[in-house]
Amino acid sequence: MGWITTGLIAWAVGWQTNVWLARRPKTRLTRLIIPIIFGLTLIALWECLVRGLEVKAVLLPPPSMIAVRFATSLNILWQDLVQTVVKGALTGYVMGCSAAFLTAIVVDRFPFLRRGLLPVGNFVAALPIIGMAPILVMWFGFDWQSKAAVVVIMVFFPMLVNTVQGLQATDSMQRDLMRTYAAGYWKSLLKLRLPAAMPFVFNGLKIATTLALIGAIVAEFFGSPIKGMGFRISTEVGRLALDMVWAEIVVAAIVGSAFYGGVALLEKAITFWHPSQRG
Amino acid sequence: MTQAEANETSCQPVISARNLSLTFQTNDGPVHALKDVDLEINKGDFVSFIGPSGCGKTTFLRCIADLENPTGGEITVNGMTAEQARKARAYGYVFQAAGLYPWRTIGGNIRLPLEIMGYSRADQDTRIERVLELVELAGFEKKFPWQLSGGMQQRASIARALAFDADILLMDEPFGALDEIVRDHLNEQLLKLWARTNKTIGFVTHSIPEAVYLSTKIVVMSPRPGRITDVIESTLPQERPLDIRDSPEFIEIAHRVRDGLRAGHGDNV
């Protein structure tokens, strides 16, 4: 009973602290600290409830157990991260996004492709990744190459569609202006249409960060060398070592947020002029 | 014809339209935006096009700029076809909205046509400085468009059209969205600028006082089909302080413009 009472007290204290903080004038510090207190409260409640209600570690390990496992397995976690995130996800992300970007410019240039390729693209984008991943593992082998291929397929079309849309985002007056300067295709592309497309491009890049991570992890379920986050998750579940699975999930959450945040920062630097970034 | 008389007193026309027609095909049938328009504009003229919406004044300006393709008649600019003139960068065009690129500074926006046309970097810098002074925006070079008021943005867009060597300036209701006080001020500045640069200016407006105040020649147009109903040569002196608008001469010209607009509009006004 003691654990549950402690948990409820922790919850009440965290709640009260945040209410008190929220009533005070807003500063950068309070904006930062309120979600942190909220998160810590949740973790404390989780810990106390799991221990108090004697939930089996296989169903839900307490956060302390996950933390211990995390701290003692740094080597393995790092090795998995390099394998899955750096080799699989990042490589695929860079290849897929650049390929989609270049394809978008070609598609935009030729209306025939826009009408022909985009519907086909939507069709391919609708294919379930679960179905494609085993095939790609067969094609490209067990190592990170096949994971990168899955990521390429996953990020390609969202990126393509967004960029094509962005390239059409200029209004007729801006295009007329280029015409009065007798600017050719490439000059209008470089000086008007690409800069105007940037908010859309970054939208695609941000969506693709999440997809890349999901793709790289899930693809490892279908065969991989004996390292990688997806491999670890699937094998440790088999061994009922749920604390390790959760440790990998923590890594994935941190990496995913950092990845997304990095792209968002870059977006802020490049599309500083856009009304959504100016505020 | 008044144009013919005007021609005798000056040299070769800069812009000349003969029987110019433009018909848009729409779902509701053809729309005659312009029908048999004849007009000659001489070097150094300040020509205003005035008329109700749908009279083809903007369309005519866009035909000069080769932004529209006439379906009949012919138009020459500097003795060339409109397309050749556009490719020779014969004119600067000021749109209804400033249309500055938000990712470029004011200086960067003025640099845009200079970059495209291949001016040297040093030349770009001196030109930007000069035109910013001309529109009284010196010191705002490093600001972004969205940090400036609407009037300042429009002045920057005029500077952008003046930065390269085109001796024709086409302006499509450039001050239409601005308030009266700002507009008066910009009108005054525009006249000074015109006197200093000796450009030929085509200016679309729907304000009678603006047209009379600015122009050496006022072209009154009427809709359905878009055509010219009157061409008025202004008798106002070159030097025009703002209070010239209270002079009997000014009011008389304004009357004639209003009569022209009414005649073109049938019984509707």
Interface residues (C-beta under 8 A of the other chain):
Chain A: M173 Q174 D176 L177 M178 R179 T180 Y181 A182 A183 K187 K191 L192 P195 A196 M198 T271 W273 H274 P275 R278
Chain B: A65 D66 L67 R86 K87 A88 R89 Y91 G92 Y93 F95 Q96 A97 G99 Y101 P102 W103 L112 P113 E115 I116 M117 F144 W146
